[in-house]
Amino acid sequence: MQGEMEDKCGIVGFHSKDESKDVASLVYYCLYALQHRGQESAGMATFNTNVGLSHHCGMGLITDVFDNDLIQNLPGHMAIGHVRYSTTGQSRLENSQPFVTDFGDGFIAMAHNGDIVNSDELRNELINEGFYFKSDSDSEVICYLLKKEHYDNKKDILDAIEAVCDRLVGSYALTILVDGELYGVRDPMGIKPLAIAKRDDDYILASETVAFDVINAKYVRDVVPGEVVYFKNDEINSHMLESAGKCKLSHCMFEYVYFARPDSTIDGINVYETRVNIGKQLHELYPIDADVVIPVPDSSIPAAIGYSRASGIPYGEGLIKNRYVGRTFIMPTQEERELAVRLKLNPIKDAIKGKKIILIDDSIVRGTTSKQLLDLVKEAEPAEIHFLVGCPPVMAPCYYGVAMATKKELIAANYTVEEIQEQLEIDTLGYITLPALVKAIGMPKENLCLGCLNEEYPTEIPDGLEAETYYKP
């Protein structure tokens, strides 16, 4: 499912007990480990007791945005960082994060992963109260709400966070620097991941545990849905939102299927093992006689391994990915769009020619990339193509931070499986079923957000809200 759906954002928070320590370089490495969650922009805000707040954001990869000189000019023992792919908001520098705003003698800096479905309503309310917006991201909305509650309404920061979260509808994991303290917040439904680690006298917050591994920090636990964490007296302090425990848990299933790195563990579940299990479940559903099992690299590799183990059919590389290709520019002609697919993937013809292949991908969204991919594979002249998909048919848009597509553009919302198979001109098209996916993840169905699969969303969706806002072509 290469190129049809965009990753979410990645956030980091860092708190060191040693006020003389500068942590920007460590945050840089954590963000580097989360680069798969966003390649559009990157940013960091640091706090030093003597200097105050330092802040830098830029467009592009983390290596494009920061160099050693910039890192040296970001002093502080506390920091937050962000890598972004836009879901709400256009691709421009003003929408990069962390978002920073001054108030009185202080400041708020915030990094956000998620989408707030009632952000337009909240934005209009703030505009009417005199707030000026310099971006079109809903992260600025959250920041101004915090500013209003903390400064204008004279609430302490925990009460301000409580008041703001009580008004937010949607998904959010937040790292916040305010008044020289670091806070982490996770929405009461737990849609977005957030975890805590410790490294000597340092505490780290991050979207995925791989960020801890790169700096040799020890994972402590996940932030509980509806929890606010902060760090004082060399320990984790916790405040539970009033809404915690009252909302239905709705962990995003796509974290396990596609988004998270396979070497991450999210809410106690290892992503790699989940994807291997997806492959095993696909074999139970579709025990096909074939010569070789081939993944669409990279996210489908564990599922292909799982299918191979369960079936005894050899695993093989049949597609080579060019790992030096970034996001390609918009290509106006069909010929150029097909060239983009060839630039990213190239078949190993000798591994495919004359063979019955099982090709495993993580998902199909619009179907256009799958069609181009399969056309490429057919040029290698396989005897048969059996295309298996590790996600059930995507039937509806996501409103919680996945840049997907409108319903009219989702192929499974408009065609049957048989019709899609006919369009793709292949021998077999097999999707994993929803019960099989739930079994592979190993989490109760009622604790997963499956809205894009069954339109059973964990929150009310405002009338008139269409997914174009969330879709990035």
C-alpha positions in Angstrom: 0.0 0.0 0.0 2.9 2.3 -0.8 2.0 6.0 -1.3 -1.8 5.8 -0.6 -1.8 6.7 3.0 0.4 9.0 5.0 1.9 8.5 8.4 0.8 10.3 11.5 3.1 12.6 13.5 5.8 11.6 16.0 6.4 13.5 19.3 9.1 13.5 21.9 9.5 15.0 25.4 12.6 15.1 27.4 13.2 16.0 31.1 16.6 16.0 32.8 17.1 16.4 36.5 20.5 18.0 35.7 19.8 21.7 34.9 23.2 22.1 33.4 22.6 19.4 30.8 21.7 20.1 27.2 19.3 17.5 25.8 18.7 18.7 22.2 21.1 16.2 20.6 19.3 13.3 22.4 15.9 14.6 21.2 17.3 14.8 17.7 18.2 11.1 17.8 14.7 10.2 19.2 13.1 12.1 16.4 15.3 10.4 13.9 14.0 7.1 15.1 10.4 8.4 14.6 11.1 9.8 11.1 8.7 7.2 9.6 5.8 9.0 11.3 6.4 12.2 9.4 8.7 13.5 6.7 7.2 16.9 6.0 8.6 19.1 8.8 10.5 18.8 12.0 11.0 21.0 15.1 12.2 21.3 18.6 11.7 23.6 21.6 14.1 23.6 24.6 14.1 25.2 28.0 17.1 26.5 30.0 16.6 28.1 33.3 18.9 31.0 32.5 18.2 31.4 28.7 14.5 30.5 28.7 12.9 29.0 25.6 14.8 28.2 22.4 12.9 27.0 19.3 13.5 25.9 15.8 11.3 24.3 13.1 11.8 23.7 9.4 10.5 21.8 6.4 11.8 18.4 5.4 13.5 15.5 7.1 15.1 15.8 10.5 18.5 15.9 8.8 17.4 18.7 6.5 16.1 20.8 9.4 18.9 20.4 12.0 22.7 20.5 11.9 25.3 20.5 14.7 25.3 24.3 14.9 21.6 24.5 15.3 21.6 21.8 18.0 24.3 23.7 19.9 22.0 26.8 19.9 19.2 24.9 21.5 20.3 24.8 25.2 18.2 23.3 27.9 17.6 20.3 30.2 14.0 20.1 29.0 12.7 19.8 25.4 10.0 18.7 23.2 10.2 17.6 19.5 8.0 16.8 16.6 8.1 15.2 13.1 5.0 15.9 11.0 2.9 14.8 8.2 -0.1 17.0 7.7 -3.5 15.6 8.3 -5.3 18.8 9.3 -3.5 21.8 7.9 -1.6 22.5 4.8 2.1 21.7 4.1 3.8 24.9 5.1 6.3 26.2 7.7 3.6 27.9 9.8 2.1 24.5 10.5 5.3 22.9 11.7 5.6 22.1 15.3 6.3 22.5 18.2 3.9 25.4 18.3 5.0 28.2 20.6 3.1 31.1 22.0 4.1 33.7 24.6 1.8 35.0 27.3 2.6 37.3 30.1 6.1 36.5 31.3 5.9 32.9 30.3 5.3 30.7 27.3 3.6 27.5 26.1 5.3 25.1 23.6 3.4 22.1 22.4 3.8 19.1 20.1 0.7 17.3 19.0 0.0 13.9 17.4 -3.7 13.5 16.4 -6.7 15.3 15.0 -9.4 17.3 16.8 -12.7 16.8 15.0 -14.4 19.9 16.6 -11.4 22.1 15.9 -13.3 24.4 13.5 -15.9 25.2 16.2 -13.2 25.9 18.8 -11.1 28.0 16.4 -14.1 30.2 15.5 -14.8 30.7 19.2 -11.2 31.8 19.8 -11.2 34.1 16.8 -14.4 35.8 18.2 -12.5 36.3 21.5 -9.7 38.1 19.7 -7.1 35.3 19.1 -5.1 35.6 15.9 -4.1 32.4 14.1 -0.9 32.1 12.1 -1.5 28.5 11.0 -4.4 26.3 10.0 -3.5 23.4 12.2 -5.6 22.3 15.1 -2.5 22.2 17.3 -2.6 26.0 17.5 -6.2 25.7 18.7 -5.2 23.5 21.6 -2.3 25.8 22.4 -4.5 28.9 22.6 -7.1 27.1 24.7 -4.3 26.2 27.2 -3.2 29.8 27.1 -6.7 31.1 27.7 -7.3 28.7 30.7 -3.9 29.0 32.3 -3.3 32.7 31.9 -6.6 34.5 31.3 -8.7 32.3 33.6 -5.9 32.0 36.2 -6.0 28.2 36.4 -3.0 26.2 37.4 -1.6 24.1 34.5 -3.2 20.8 35.6 -6.6 22.5 35.9 -6.0 24.2 32.6 -5.2 20.9 30.8 -8.3 19.4 32.4 -10.5 22.2 31.2 -9.1 22.0 27.6 -9.2 18.2 27.3 -12.9 18.4 28.5 -13.6 20.4 25.3 -11.6 18.4 22.8 -13.3 15.8 20.6 -10.9 13.5 18.8 -7.5 12.1 19.2 -4.4 13.6 20.8 -1.1 12.8 22.4 0.7 15.9 23.6 4.0 17.0 24.9 3.9 20.4 26.5 6.5 22.8 27.9 5.0 25.4 30.0 6.5 27.6 32.8 9.7 25.5 32.7 7.9 22.1 33.2 7.3 19.2 30.9 3.8 17.5 30.6 2.6 14.6 28.6 -1.1 14.1 27.8 -2.9 11.2 26.2 -6.5 11.3 25.1 -9.0 9.3 27.2 -9.7 6.9 24.3 -6.0 6.1 23.9 -6.2 6.5 20.1 -2.7 7.9 19.8 0.3 6.1 21.5 2.5 7.7 24.1 5.1 6.0 26.3 7.6 6.8 29.1 11.2 5.8 29.5 14.1 6.5 31.9 17.8 7.1 31.2 19.9 7.8 34.3 18.3 10.9 35.7 16.3 11.7 32.5 12.7 10.9 31.7 11.6 10.7 28.1 8.2 10.7 26.4 7.7 9.4 22.9 5.2 8.1 20.4 7.0 4.8 20.0 9.5 2.8 22.1 12.0 2.8 19.2 12.8 6.3 20.2 14.0 5.0 23.6 16.1 2.2 22.1 18.3 4.6 20.0 19.4 6.5 23.1 19.6 3.3 25.3 16.7 4.5 27.6 14.7 1.9 29.5 11.0 1.7 28.7 9.0 2.3 31.9 5.3 2.1 30.8 2.8 3.6 28.5 0.9 6.7 29.4 -2.6 5.6 30.4 -5.4 6.9 28.3 -6.7 10.0 30.0 -3.5 10.5 31.9 -1.4 13.7 32.4 2.2 12.9 33.4 4.8 15.3 34.7 8.2 15.0 36.4 9.2 16.2 39.8 11.5 14.9 42.6 13.0 12.5 40.1 9.8 10.6 39.7 6.8 10.3 37.4 3.8 12.2 38.7 0.3 11.4 37.4 -3.0 13.3 37.1 -6.0 11.5 35.7 -8.5 13.5 33.7 -12.0 13.4 34.9 -13.0 11.8 31.6 -10.5 8.9 32.1 -12.2 5.6 32.3 -15.5 7.0 31.1 -14.6 6.8 27.4 -14.5 3.7 25.3 -10.9 2.6 24.7 -10.1 3.0 21.0 -6.5 2.2 20.1 -5.8 2.8 16.5 -5.5 -0.6 14.7 -3.4 1.0 11.9 -0.5 1.5 14.4 -0.2 -2.3 14.4 -1.0 -2.9 10.7 1.1 -0.2 9.1 2.2 2.9 10.9 4.5 1.9 13.8 7.9 0.5 13.2 7.9 -3.3 13.7 10.5 -3.0 16.5 8.1 -0.9 18.6 5.9 -2.1 21.4 2.6 -0.2 21.8 0.3 -0.7 24.8 2.1 -3.9 25.6 1.8 -5.4 22.2 4.8 -6.1 20.0 4.2 -4.7 16.5 6.5 -7.2 14.7 4.7 -10.2 16.3 1.3 -8.7 15.4 2.3 -8.5 11.8 3.7 -12.0 11.8 0.4 -13.1 13.2 -1.4 -11.3 10.4 0.5 -13.4 8.0 -0.5 -16.6 9.9 -4.1 -15.5 9.9 -4.0 -14.9 6.1 -2.8 -18.4 5.6 -5.7 -19.8 7.7 -8.1 -17.8 5.5 -6.3 -18.4 2.2 -4.3 -21.7 2.1 -3.0 -21.2 -1.4 -0.8 -23.6 -3.3 2.1 -21.4 -4.5 5.9 -21.4 -5.1 6.9 -18.3 -3.2 5.6 -15.7 -0.7 6.7 -12.2 -1.5 6.2 -9.0 0.6 5.6 -5.5 -0.7 8.5 -3.9 1.2 8.9 -2.8 3.9 5.9 -2.8 6.2 4.5 -6.2 4.8 7.7 -8.2 5.4 6.7 -9.6 8.8 3.3 -10.7 7.5 4.9 -12.4 4.5 7.3 -14.2 7.0 4.2 -15.3 9.0 2.5 -16.7 6.0 5.6 -18.5 4.9 6.1 -20.1 8.4 2.5 -21.2 8.5 2.3 -22.5 5.0 5.8 -23.9 4.5 6.0 -22.0 1.3 9.4 -20.3 0.9 9.7 -16.6 1.6 11.4 -14.7 -1.1 12.3 -11.1 -2.1 10.7 -10.3 -5.4 10.5 -6.5 -5.1 13.5 -4.3 -4.2 12.7 -1.0 -2.7 14.9 2.1 -3.5 15.4 3.4 0.1 16.9 6.6 -1.2 13.7 7.9 -2.7 11.8 10.5 -0.7 8.4 11.8 -1.5 8.1 12.3 -5.2 6.7 15.5 -6.6 3.2 15.7 -8.2 3.4 14.1 -11.6 0.9 15.4 -14.1 0.8 12.6 -16.7 0.0 8.9 -16.3 3.4 8.0 -17.7 5.2 10.0 -15.0 3.0 8.6 -12.3 4.0 5.1 -13.4 7.6 6.2 -13.4 7.3 7.1 -9.7 6.3 3.6 -8.8 9.2 2.2 -10.8 11.5 4.5 -9.1 10.5 3.2 -5.7 10.1 -0.5 -6.5 11.7 -2.8 -9.0 10.9 -6.6 -9.5 13.5 -9.3 -9.4 12.4 -10.9 -12.6 14.2 -14.3 -12.1 12.5 -14.6 -8.7 9.0 -14.1 -10.2 9.0 -15.4 -13.8 7.0 -18.6 -14.3 6.2 -18.9 -10.6 2.9 -18.9 -8.7 3.4 -16.0 -6.2 1.6 -14.9 -3.1 2.1 -11.2 -2.9 1.4 -9.7 0.5 0.6 -6.0 1.2 -0.5 -4.2 4.3 -3.6 -2.5 3.0 -5.4 -1.2 -0.1 -7.0 2.3 0.2 -7.7 3.9 -3.2 -6.3 1.0 -5.2 -4.4 3.1 -7.7 -1.0 2.3 -6.3 -1.9 -1.4 -6.0 -2.9 -1.4 -9.7 0.4 0.2 -10.7 2.4 -2.2 -8.4 0.6 -5.3 -9.9 1.2 -4.1 -13.4 4.9 -3.9 -12.6 4.9 -7.4 -11.2 3.1 -8.8 -14.2 5.9 -7.5 -16.4 8.1 -10.2 -14.7 5.7 -12.8 -16.1 4.6 -14.8 -13.0 2.4 -17.9 -13.7 -0.1 -16.8 -11.1 -0.6 -13.8 -8.7 -2.4 -14.3 -5.4 -2.7 -10.9 -3.7 -3.3 -11.0 0.0 -4.0 -7.9 2.2 -3.2 -7.6 5.9 -6.0 -5.1 6.6 -9.7 -5.6 6.0 -11.4 -3.4 3.3 -11.1 0.3 4.2 -14.7 1.4 3.9 -14.7 4.9 5.4 -12.4 7.9 6.1 -10.4 8.4 9.2 -11.1 11.6 11.3 -8.4 11.0 13.9 -5.1 11.6 12.2 -4.7 9.3 9.2 -4.4 11.1 5.9 -6.5 8.7 3.9 -9.2 9.6 1.3 -12.8 10.6 1.0 -15.3 7.7 0.8 -15.9 8.2 -2.9 -12.2 7.6 -3.4 -12.0 4.4 -1.3 -12.1 1.5 -3.7 -13.6 -0.9 -1.2 -16.4 1.5 -0.4 -17.5 1.5 -4.1 -16.7 -2.0 -5.3 -17.0 -5.6 -4.1 -13.9 -7.7 -3.5 -14.7 -9.6 -6.7 -15.0 -6.4 -8.7 -11.7 -5.2 -7.3 -10.0 -8.5 -8.2 -11.3 -8.1 -11.7 -10.0 -4.6 -12.0 -6.6 -5.7 -10.7 -6.6 -8.7 -13.1 -5.2 -11.2 -10.7 -5.9 -14.8 -9.7 -6.8 -14.2 -6.1 -7.6 -11.1 -4.0 -7.9 -11.9 -0.3 -8.4 -9.5 2.6 -7.9 -10.5 6.2 -11.2 -10.5 8.0 -11.9 -8.2 10.9 -12.1 -11.1 13.4 -8.8 -12.4 12.2 -7.2 -9.0 12.4 -8.4 -8.6 16.0 -7.1 -12.0 16.8 -3.7 -11.2 15.3 -3.4 -8.0 17.4 -4.4 -9.8 20.5 -6.5 -6.9 21.9 -10.3 -7.0 22.6 -12.2 -5.7 19.6 -14.0 -3.2 21.9 -10.6 -1.6 22.7 -9.7 -0.8 19.1 -10.7 2.0 16.8 -12.1 0.4 13.7 -14.0 3.3 12.3 -12.4 3.2 8.8 -13.4 -0.5 8.5 -16.9 -0.5 9.9 -17.9 3.2 10.3 -18.3 2.7 14.1 -16.4 5.8 15.2 -15.5 6.3 18.9 -16.7 9.9 18.8 -19.5 11.8 17.2 -18.5 13.2 13.8 -19.8 16.8 13.4 -22.4 17.3 10.7 -20.9 18.4 7.4 -17.4 17.4 8.3 -16.0 15.7 5.1 -12.7 13.9 4.8 -11.3 16.2 2.2 -9.9 18.2 5.1 -8.0 15.1 6.1 -7.0 13.9 2.7 -3.6 14.8 1.2 -3.3 13.8 -2.5 
